[in-house]
Amino acid sequence: MEDHPGFATDLLFDRYQGEVTDHDRFWAVKTPTAPDYYFGNYLLLPTPPSDRDKGWLEASFDQLIGQDPGIRHRTFQWPLAEGQNSRVAGFVAAGYQYMECVVLALDECSWQAPAGPTVGPARAFDAADWDDWLALELDERDPGHSEANYLPYLQSRRRLYQAMIADGLGQWWGIWQQGKLVASCGLFFTGNMGRFQLVRTRQDWRNRGLCRQLLSQVARLGLAQAERLIIVADEHYHAQRVYRSLGFSPVARIGSLCRWHLPQ
């Protein structure tokens, strides 16, 4: 998976915070300090599964990851080749959510400065800014997650990002307007690549160029440190048009299945 830009950069965070074990038929990724992190506790498969794999995959997940009583999900991820599809109707019928993501990359030659005036300068976070970040992420969370259930996940991510920043692996950036954090993202580095994390704009501040300005400013700094910058986004995520306008282009795809809230 080291040559897949999406998973190679995912593993930066997985290895820093958790455990990655190579088995014969897959990799097992565990984050013991964050059992409620669905995409930090998963099986990484070399090829797309089919419905006939459901039984042994679930048994393998339960044996290697699901022994932790805090684990109440099952997640599987895999690379998707160009034009390749996943045949997982049986998983979906059993309650799994199927998602395809696109891996987009930017290099110095393809970077394009955004048109129009600069909305506001991005600046690096200091310690006092993380409460603003937590409030932003809670406000902009998927409505399928309650605040009570989502908060522990965000707190674990904040601890992870703060520790990685302290170790010199990256930085978190934000734009403030009227004293409020309205856009933020992280950028962390492994080898010759940088990986963006949680690119977010407050809903009532969208369509004002904030995301484009934030990414442009942070990317310009990041490309001084890495040859390629990576963003992974849902195949249907609206912000892809922003990413592409800055020069990001698709280089790989990822498929995943996740079933939440399994009964204990």
Contacts in CASP RR format, 6 or more apart in sequence:
PFRMAT RR
TARGET T0000
AUTHOR 0000-0000-0000
METHOD contacts of the structure
MODEL  1
MEDHPGFATDLLFDRYQGEVTDHDRFWAVKTPTAPDYYFGNYLLLPTPPS
DRDKGWLEASFDQLIGQDPGIRHRTFQWPLAEGQNSRVAGFVAAGYQYME
CVVLALDECSWQAPAGPTVGPARAFDAADWDDWLALELDERDPGHSEANY
LPYLQSRRRLYQAMIADGLGQWWGIWQQGKLVASCGLFFTGNMGRFQLVR
TRQDWRNRGLCRQLLSQVARLGLAQAERLIIVADEHYHAQRVYRSLGFSP
VARIGSLCRWHLPQ
1 7 0 8 1.000
1 8 0 8 1.000
1 11 0 8 1.000
1 27 0 8 1.000
1 44 0 8 1.000
1 46 0 8 1.000
1 79 0 8 1.000
2 8 0 8 1.000
2 11 0 8 1.000
4 79 0 8 1.000
4 103 0 8 1.000
4 252 0 8 1.000
5 103 0 8 1.000
5 105 0 8 1.000
5 193 0 8 1.000
5 228 0 8 1.000
5 230 0 8 1.000
5 251 0 8 1.000
5 252 0 8 1.000
6 103 0 8 1.000
6 195 0 8 1.000
6 230 0 8 1.000
6 232 0 8 1.000
6 252 0 8 1.000
6 254 0 8 1.000
7 44 0 8 1.000
7 77 0 8 1.000
7 79 0 8 1.000
7 254 0 8 1.000
8 190 0 8 1.000
8 193 0 8 1.000
9 190 0 8 1.000
9 193 0 8 1.000
9 194 0 8 1.000
9 195 0 8 1.000
9 230 0 8 1.000
9 232 0 8 1.000
10 195 0 8 1.000
10 232 0 8 1.000
11 20 0 8 1.000
11 190 0 8 1.000
12 169 0 8 1.000
12 188 0 8 1.000
12 189 0 8 1.000
12 190 0 8 1.000
12 195 0 8 1.000
13 160 0 8 1.000
13 164 0 8 1.000
13 188 0 8 1.000
13 195 0 8 1.000
13 197 0 8 1.000
14 20 0 8 1.000
14 29 0 8 1.000
14 31 0 8 1.000
14 40 0 8 1.000
16 160 0 8 1.000
16 163 0 8 1.000
16 164 0 8 1.000
16 169 0 8 1.000
17 31 0 8 1.000
17 33 0 8 1.000
17 34 0 8 1.000
17 40 0 8 1.000
17 160 0 8 1.000
18 29 0 8 1.000
18 30 0 8 1.000
18 31 0 8 1.000
18 32 0 8 1.000
18 33 0 8 1.000
18 40 0 8 1.000
19 28 0 8 1.000
19 29 0 8 1.000
19 30 0 8 1.000
19 31 0 8 1.000
19 32 0 8 1.000
20 27 0 8 1.000
20 28 0 8 1.000
20 29 0 8 1.000
21 27 0 8 1.000
21 28 0 8 1.000
21 29 0 8 1.000
21 30 0 8 1.000
21 64 0 8 1.000
23 60 0 8 1.000
23 64 0 8 1.000
25 45 0 8 1.000
25 46 0 8 1.000
25 60 0 8 1.000
26 43 0 8 1.000
26 44 0 8 1.000
26 45 0 8 1.000
26 46 0 8 1.000
26 60 0 8 1.000
27 43 0 8 1.000
27 44 0 8 1.000
28 43 0 8 1.000
28 44 0 8 1.000
28 60 0 8 1.000
28 64 0 8 1.000
28 65 0 8 1.000
29 40 0 8 1.000
29 41 0 8 1.000
29 42 0 8 1.000
29 43 0 8 1.000
29 44 0 8 1.000
30 40 0 8 1.000
30 41 0 8 1.000
30 64 0 8 1.000
30 65 0 8 1.000
30 68 0 8 1.000
31 37 0 8 1.000
31 40 0 8 1.000
31 41 0 8 1.000
31 156 0 8 1.000
32 68 0 8 1.000
33 156 0 8 1.000
33 159 0 8 1.000
34 40 0 8 1.000
34 41 0 8 1.000
34 152 0 8 1.000
34 153 0 8 1.000
34 156 0 8 1.000
34 157 0 8 1.000
35 41 0 8 1.000
35 68 0 8 1.000
35 70 0 8 1.000
35 71 0 8 1.000
35 72 0 8 1.000
36 70 0 8 1.000
36 72 0 8 1.000
36 149 0 8 1.000
36 152 0 8 1.000
36 153 0 8 1.000
36 156 0 8 1.000
37 153 0 8 1.000
37 156 0 8 1.000
37 157 0 8 1.000
38 73 0 8 1.000
38 75 0 8 1.000
38 258 0 8 1.000
38 260 0 8 1.000
39 75 0 8 1.000
39 77 0 8 1.000
39 256 0 8 1.000
39 258 0 8 1.000
40 75 0 8 1.000
41 65 0 8 1.000
41 66 0 8 1.000
41 68 0 8 1.000
41 71 0 8 1.000
41 73 0 8 1.000
41 75 0 8 1.000
42 61 0 8 1.000
42 65 0 8 1.000
42 75 0 8 1.000
42 76 0 8 1.000
42 77 0 8 1.000
42 256 0 8 1.000
42 258 0 8 1.000
43 57 0 8 1.000
43 60 0 8 1.000
43 61 0 8 1.000
43 64 0 8 1.000
43 65 0 8 1.000
43 75 0 8 1.000
43 76 0 8 1.000
43 77 0 8 1.000
44 77 0 8 1.000
44 78 0 8 1.000
45 57 0 8 1.000
45 76 0 8 1.000
45 77 0 8 1.000
45 78 0 8 1.000
46 78 0 8 1.000
46 79 0 8 1.000
47 78 0 8 1.000
47 79 0 8 1.000
48 78 0 8 1.000
48 80 0 8 1.000
48 84 0 8 1.000
48 85 0 8 1.000
48 86 0 8 1.000
48 87 0 8 1.000
48 88 0 8 1.000
48 255 0 8 1.000
49 57 0 8 1.000
49 76 0 8 1.000
49 78 0 8 1.000
49 86 0 8 1.000
49 88 0 8 1.000
49 91 0 8 1.000
49 257 0 8 1.000
50 87 0 8 1.000
50 88 0 8 1.000
51 87 0 8 1.000
51 88 0 8 1.000
51 89 0 8 1.000
51 90 0 8 1.000
51 91 0 8 1.000
54 90 0 8 1.000
54 91 0 8 1.000
54 94 0 8 1.000
57 76 0 8 1.000
58 74 0 8 1.000
61 74 0 8 1.000
61 75 0 8 1.000
61 76 0 8 1.000
62 74 0 8 1.000
65 71 0 8 1.000
69 264 0 8 1.000
72 260 0 8 1.000
72 261 0 8 1.000
72 262 0 8 1.000
72 264 0 8 1.000
73 258 0 8 1.000
73 259 0 8 1.000
73 260 0 8 1.000
73 261 0 8 1.000
73 262 0 8 1.000
74 96 0 8 1.000
74 257 0 8 1.000
74 258 0 8 1.000
74 259 0 8 1.000
74 262 0 8 1.000
75 256 0 8 1.000
75 257 0 8 1.000
75 258 0 8 1.000
75 259 0 8 1.000
76 256 0 8 1.000
76 257 0 8 1.000
76 258 0 8 1.000
77 254 0 8 1.000
77 255 0 8 1.000
77 256 0 8 1.000
78 86 0 8 1.000
78 254 0 8 1.000
78 255 0 8 1.000
78 256 0 8 1.000
79 252 0 8 1.000
79 253 0 8 1.000
79 254 0 8 1.000
79 255 0 8 1.000
80 86 0 8 1.000
80 100 0 8 1.000
80 252 0 8 1.000
80 253 0 8 1.000
80 254 0 8 1.000
80 255 0 8 1.000
81 253 0 8 1.000
82 253 0 8 1.000
84 253 0 8 1.000
86 98 0 8 1.000
86 100 0 8 1.000
86 255 0 8 1.000
88 96 0 8 1.000
88 98 0 8 1.000
88 257 0 8 1.000
91 98 0 8 1.000
91 257 0 8 1.000
91 259 0 8 1.000
92 98 0 8 1.000
92 257 0 8 1.000
94 259 0 8 1.000
95 259 0 8 1.000
96 257 0 8 1.000
96 258 0 8 1.000
96 259 0 8 1.000
97 257 0 8 1.000
97 258 0 8 1.000
97 259 0 8 1.000
97 260 0 8 1.000
98 255 0 8 1.000
98 256 0 8 1.000
98 257 0 8 1.000
99 234 0 8 1.000
99 235 0 8 1.000
99 255 0 8 1.000
99 256 0 8 1.000
99 257 0 8 1.000
99 258 0 8 1.000
100 234 0 8 1.000
100 235 0 8 1.000
100 253 0 8 1.000
100 254 0 8 1.000
100 255 0 8 1.000
100 256 0 8 1.000
101 232 0 8 1.000
101 233 0 8 1.000
101 234 0 8 1.000
101 235 0 8 1.000
101 253 0 8 1.000
101 254 0 8 1.000
101 255 0 8 1.000
101 256 0 8 1.000
102 232 0 8 1.000
102 233 0 8 1.000
102 234 0 8 1.000
102 235 0 8 1.000
102 240 0 8 1.000
102 250 0 8 1.000
102 252 0 8 1.000
102 253 0 8 1.000
102 254 0 8 1.000
103 230 0 8 1.000
103 231 0 8 1.000
103 232 0 8 1.000
103 250 0 8 1.000
103 251 0 8 1.000
103 252 0 8 1.000
103 253 0 8 1.000
103 254 0 8 1.000
104 230 0 8 1.000
104 231 0 8 1.000
104 232 0 8 1.000
104 233 0 8 1.000
104 240 0 8 1.000
104 243 0 8 1.000
104 244 0 8 1.000
104 248 0 8 1.000
104 249 0 8 1.000
104 250 0 8 1.000
104 251 0 8 1.000
105 228 0 8 1.000
105 229 0 8 1.000
105 230 0 8 1.000
105 248 0 8 1.000
105 249 0 8 1.000
105 251 0 8 1.000
106 219 0 8 1.000
106 223 0 8 1.000
106 228 0 8 1.000
106 229 0 8 1.000
106 231 0 8 1.000
106 246 0 8 1.000
106 247 0 8 1.000
106 248 0 8 1.000
106 249 0 8 1.000
107 223 0 8 1.000
107 227 0 8 1.000
107 228 0 8 1.000
107 229 0 8 1.000
108 223 0 8 1.000
108 227 0 8 1.000
110 247 0 8 1.000
110 248 0 8 1.000
110 249 0 8 1.000
111 219 0 8 1.000
111 220 0 8 1.000
111 223 0 8 1.000
111 246 0 8 1.000
111 247 0 8 1.000
112 245 0 8 1.000
112 246 0 8 1.000
112 247 0 8 1.000
113 216 0 8 1.000
114 209 0 8 1.000
114 212 0 8 1.000
114 213 0 8 1.000
114 216 0 8 1.000
114 245 0 8 1.000
114 246 0 8 1.000
118 213 0 8 1.000
119 175 0 8 1.000
119 177 0 8 1.000
119 208 0 8 1.000
119 209 0 8 1.000
119 210 0 8 1.000
119 213 0 8 1.000
120 175 0 8 1.000
120 177 0 8 1.000
120 213 0 8 1.000
121 175 0 8 1.000
121 217 0 8 1.000
122 173 0 8 1.000
122 174 0 8 1.000
122 175 0 8 1.000
122 183 0 8 1.000
122 213 0 8 1.000
122 214 0 8 1.000
122 217 0 8 1.000
122 218 0 8 1.000
123 173 0 8 1.000
123 174 0 8 1.000
123 175 0 8 1.000
123 176 0 8 1.000
124 171 0 8 1.000
124 172 0 8 1.000
124 173 0 8 1.000
125 133 0 8 1.000
125 165 0 8 1.000
125 171 0 8 1.000
125 172 0 8 1.000
125 173 0 8 1.000
125 174 0 8 1.000
125 184 0 8 1.000
129 172 0 8 1.000
129 174 0 8 1.000
129 181 0 8 1.000
130 158 0 8 1.000
130 162 0 8 1.000
132 176 0 8 1.000
132 180 0 8 1.000
132 181 0 8 1.000
133 158 0 8 1.000
133 172 0 8 1.000
133 181 0 8 1.000
133 184 0 8 1.000
134 154 0 8 1.000
134 155 0 8 1.000
134 158 0 8 1.000
135 181 0 8 1.000
136 181 0 8 1.000
136 182 0 8 1.000
136 184 0 8 1.000
136 200 0 8 1.000
136 202 0 8 1.000
137 154 0 8 1.000
137 198 0 8 1.000
137 200 0 8 1.000
138 147 0 8 1.000
138 150 0 8 1.000
138 151 0 8 1.000
138 154 0 8 1.000
139 202 0 8 1.000
139 203 0 8 1.000
140 200 0 8 1.000
140 202 0 8 1.000
140 203 0 8 1.000
141 147 0 8 1.000
141 150 0 8 1.000
157 198 0 8 1.000
161 172 0 8 1.000
161 186 0 8 1.000
161 188 0 8 1.000
161 197 0 8 1.000
164 170 0 8 1.000
164 188 0 8 1.000
165 171 0 8 1.000
165 172 0 8 1.000
169 188 0 8 1.000
169 189 0 8 1.000
169 190 0 8 1.000
170 186 0 8 1.000
170 187 0 8 1.000
170 188 0 8 1.000
170 189 0 8 1.000
171 186 0 8 1.000
171 187 0 8 1.000
172 184 0 8 1.000
172 185 0 8 1.000
172 186 0 8 1.000
173 184 0 8 1.000
173 185 0 8 1.000
173 186 0 8 1.000
173 187 0 8 1.000
173 214 0 8 1.000
173 217 0 8 1.000
173 218 0 8 1.000
174 181 0 8 1.000
174 183 0 8 1.000
174 184 0 8 1.000
174 185 0 8 1.000
174 214 0 8 1.000
175 181 0 8 1.000
175 182 0 8 1.000
175 183 0 8 1.000
175 184 0 8 1.000
175 210 0 8 1.000
175 213 0 8 1.000
175 214 0 8 1.000
176 182 0 8 1.000
177 205 0 8 1.000
177 210 0 8 1.000
180 202 0 8 1.000
181 202 0 8 1.000
182 201 0 8 1.000
182 202 0 8 1.000
182 205 0 8 1.000
182 210 0 8 1.000
183 200 0 8 1.000
183 201 0 8 1.000
183 202 0 8 1.000
183 205 0 8 1.000
183 210 0 8 1.000
183 211 0 8 1.000
183 213 0 8 1.000
183 214 0 8 1.000
184 198 0 8 1.000
184 199 0 8 1.000
184 200 0 8 1.000
184 214 0 8 1.000
185 196 0 8 1.000
185 197 0 8 1.000
185 198 0 8 1.000
185 199 0 8 1.000
185 200 0 8 1.000
185 214 0 8 1.000
185 215 0 8 1.000
185 218 0 8 1.000
186 196 0 8 1.000
186 197 0 8 1.000
186 198 0 8 1.000
186 199 0 8 1.000
186 218 0 8 1.000
187 194 0 8 1.000
187 195 0 8 1.000
187 196 0 8 1.000
187 197 0 8 1.000
187 218 0 8 1.000
187 221 0 8 1.000
187 222 0 8 1.000
187 229 0 8 1.000
188 194 0 8 1.000
188 195 0 8 1.000
188 197 0 8 1.000
189 195 0 8 1.000
189 222 0 8 1.000
189 225 0 8 1.000
189 226 0 8 1.000
191 226 0 8 1.000
192 226 0 8 1.000
192 227 0 8 1.000
192 228 0 8 1.000
193 226 0 8 1.000
193 227 0 8 1.000
193 228 0 8 1.000
193 229 0 8 1.000
193 230 0 8 1.000
194 222 0 8 1.000
194 225 0 8 1.000
194 226 0 8 1.000
194 228 0 8 1.000
194 229 0 8 1.000
194 230 0 8 1.000
195 229 0 8 1.000
195 230 0 8 1.000
195 231 0 8 1.000
195 232 0 8 1.000
196 215 0 8 1.000
196 218 0 8 1.000
196 229 0 8 1.000
196 230 0 8 1.000
196 231 0 8 1.000
199 211 0 8 1.000
199 214 0 8 1.000
199 215 0 8 1.000
199 231 0 8 1.000
199 239 0 8 1.000
201 210 0 8 1.000
201 211 0 8 1.000
201 214 0 8 1.000
211 239 0 8 1.000
211 242 0 8 1.000
212 242 0 8 1.000
212 245 0 8 1.000
212 246 0 8 1.000
215 242 0 8 1.000
215 243 0 8 1.000
215 246 0 8 1.000
216 246 0 8 1.000
219 229 0 8 1.000
219 246 0 8 1.000
222 229 0 8 1.000
223 229 0 8 1.000
229 248 0 8 1.000
231 243 0 8 1.000
231 248 0 8 1.000
232 254 0 8 1.000
233 239 0 8 1.000
233 240 0 8 1.000
233 243 0 8 1.000
235 253 0 8 1.000
END
